[in-house]
Amino acid sequence: MPLPIPVYFAQNRRMENQNGGVAKIRNFVKWAITPPQSYAVYLVALFLVAGGSFYVGTLKPKKAVGFGPPPVSVPRN
């Protein structure tokens, strides 16, 4: 017994011809997941992650302000 649901939910054909930012991102993702480009996208992402982690690893932490060497009167163990 089919219900007349499609009558109430007519398709909006205007939404299929989007030219906005979302459509550009969607088109890029479609392009990026096809096999020849997907290998290049994967390698670029891998190099970006590796380079970013290397860069973050080479940063030197800031010295704590207000903490100097311990006073001389502290006994040694």
For each residue, the residues with C-beta under 8 A, 3 or more apart:
1:
2:
3:
4: 7 8
5: 8 9
6: 9 10
7: 4 10
8: 4 5
9: 5 6
10: 6 7
11:
12: 15
13: 16 17
14: 17
15: 12 18
16: 13
17: 13 14
18: 15 22 23
19: 23
20: 23 24
21: 24 25
22: 18 25 26
23: 18 19 20 26 27
24: 20 21 27 28
25: 21 22 28 29
26: 22 23 29 30
27: 23 24 30 31
28: 24 25 31 32
29: 25 26 32 33
30: 26 27 33 34
31: 27 28 34 37
32: 28 29 37 38 41
33: 29 30 37 38
34: 30 31 37 38
35: 38 39
36: 39 40
37: 31 32 33 34 40 41
38: 32 33 34 35 41 42
39: 35 36 42 43
40: 36 37 43 44
41: 32 37 38 44 45
42: 38 39 45 46
43: 39 40 46 47
44: 40 41 47 48
45: 41 42 48 49
46: 42 43 49 50
47: 43 44 50 51
48: 44 45 51 52
49: 45 46 52 53
50: 46 47 53 54
51: 47 48 54 55
52: 48 49 55 56
53: 49 50 56 57
54: 50 51 57 58
55: 51 52 58 59
56: 52 53 59
57: 53 54
58: 54 55
59: 55 56
60:
61:
62:
63:
64: 67
65:
66:
67: 64
68:
69:
70: 74
71: 74
72:
73:
74: 70 71
75:
76:
77:
